[in-house]
Amino acid sequence: MRLPILLLYTLTTMAQDLPSPDPHAADREQLLKIFHAVESSINSQSLDLMAKQMDENVTVVWANGEVSRGPAEVLAYYDRMVKGKDRILTKYMTSAKLHGHARFLGDGNVAIADGTMEDEFFPIIRGPFKLSSKWTTTIARISGEWKVVGLHLSANVFNNVLLDEAVNSLKYVGAGGLAVGLLLGSAITWFLRR
């Protein structure tokens, strides 16, 4: 119930910023369908639907800095990360939001959009963690059909939950090392005095 209300609020708020009449109203509807298809594809753990939204020359820059070119490489990346025998994740979920309206360029056959994602990763070697990230995409009308031609995912490399965990771990290791050092020093001093 909450998701449809949030979606309606977002669309209503966004509609207030559009010119009336909006010359790209039909295009925006198609772009929103692509947006929801990509999000749904990720959350259903099947990127086939996402790959269908992409142009054959798509370029995707993943949050770990790897680049996939073309739908086949996109699917291969996902299979390697989430499905293959050496995978690092068992699952990846996302909740994506648009940041304003898509901006149409030139003759209106290219659009750029961006937004945020609240991601949840389920790694093989540790418990799940959440990460806030950002995305940008370029979509082009190719042979009358809108297709994703570029997608870039990124997260804050200077301030995130993984860095916080690493800093906290270092504090515990440092405190533990100090305690062991003090105990060893006391034991050696006691032994030498004996």
Secondary structure, 3 states (H helix, E strand, C coil): CHHHHHHHHHHHHHHCCCCCCCCCHHHHHHHHHHHHHHHHHHHCCCCHHHHHCEEEEEEEECCCCCEEECHHHHHHHHHHHHHCCCCCEEEEEEEEEECCCCEEECCCCEEEEEEEEEEEEEECCCCCEEEEEEEEEEEEEECCEEEEEEEEEEECCCCCHHHHHHHHHHHHHHHHHHHHHHHHHHHHHHHHHC
